[in-house]
Amino acid sequence: MSRQPPLRSLRCPHCGQPAIATTDNAFRPFCSERCKLIDLGAWLGEAHRIPLATPPDDVLDPSDESSVPGP
């Protein structure tokens, strides 16, 4: 007799509905393909971004007059 571990449930990051956290759920951590695709679209549309630790060197700060080349 083999005991199966209890199903672990978590909240879908998009809609908050319960989602089963097993390998049987192809959309985990999402509850459905719809929520997974909505989240993917947000990343592709740059609504979600990972912030840079430091700004790139080629970006000038307009408030810093010393970084603007003079005449």
C-alpha positions as a Python dict, from the first residue, in 0.01 Angstrom:
ca = {
    (1, 'M'): (0, 0, 0),
    (2, 'S'): (160, 327, -114),
    (3, 'R'): (57, 654, 39),
    (4, 'Q'): (36, 949, -193),
    (5, 'P'): (150, 1281, -52),
    (6, 'P'): (-130, 1531, 1),
    (7, 'L'): (-198, 1763, -291),
    (8, 'R'): (-30, 2095, -236),
    (9, 'S'): (-240, 2393, -335),
    (10, 'L'): (-115, 2743, -398),
    (11, 'R'): (-267, 3065, -525),
    (12, 'C'): (-249, 3154, -893),
    (13, 'P'): (-26, 3463, -924),
    (14, 'H'): (-264, 3620, -1175),
    (15, 'C'): (-619, 3562, -1048),
    (16, 'G'): (-568, 3422, -696),
    (17, 'Q'): (-768, 3103, -756),
    (18, 'P'): (-633, 2778, -612),
    (19, 'A'): (-381, 2598, -835),
    (20, 'I'): (-251, 2246, -778),
    (21, 'A'): (128, 2241, -740),
    (22, 'T'): (203, 1904, -897),
    (23, 'T'): (367, 1797, -1219),
    (24, 'D'): (18, 1706, -1346),
    (25, 'N'): (-64, 2078, -1368),
    (26, 'A'): (107, 2188, -1692),
    (27, 'F'): (31, 2554, -1610),
    (28, 'R'): (174, 2568, -1257),
    (29, 'P'): (206, 2800, -1074),
    (30, 'F'): (-96, 2928, -1265),
    (31, 'C'): (-442, 2776, -1245),
    (32, 'S'): (-503, 2770, -1620),
    (33, 'E'): (-352, 2829, -1961),
    (34, 'R'): (-541, 3160, -1977),
    (35, 'C'): (-369, 3297, -1666),
    (36, 'K'): (-32, 3170, -1786),
    (37, 'L'): (-72, 3346, -2123),
    (38, 'I'): (-193, 3670, -1964),
    (39, 'D'): (120, 3673, -1747),
    (40, 'L'): (342, 3598, -2048),
    (41, 'G'): (179, 3886, -2236),
    (42, 'A'): (252, 4121, -1945),
    (43, 'W'): (621, 4026, -1956),
    (44, 'L'): (634, 4064, -2335),
    (45, 'G'): (457, 4400, -2314),
    (46, 'E'): (707, 4508, -2048),
    (47, 'A'): (442, 4559, -1781),
    (48, 'H'): (661, 4334, -1563),
    (49, 'R'): (1031, 4415, -1547),
    (50, 'I'): (1330, 4314, -1341),
    (51, 'P'): (1490, 4640, -1220),
    (52, 'L'): (1854, 4709, -1288),
    (53, 'A'): (2080, 4722, -984),
    (54, 'T'): (2262, 5022, -1132),
    (55, 'P'): (2174, 5232, -1435),
    (56, 'P'): (2374, 5166, -1751),
    (57, 'D'): (2676, 5389, -1817),
    (58, 'D'): (2537, 5530, -2141),
    (59, 'V'): (2238, 5694, -1968),
    (60, 'L'): (2299, 6056, -1879),
    (61, 'D'): (2131, 6212, -1579),
    (62, 'P'): (1971, 6539, -1704),
    (63, 'S'): (1990, 6692, -1355),
    (64, 'D'): (2368, 6637, -1340),
    (65, 'E'): (2521, 6927, -1534),
    (66, 'S'): (2871, 6782, -1501),
    (67, 'S'): (2770, 6487, -1723),
    (68, 'V'): (2659, 6713, -2009),
    (69, 'P'): (2941, 6807, -2248),
    (70, 'G'): (3002, 7181, -2266),
    (71, 'P'): (3054, 7405, -2570),
}
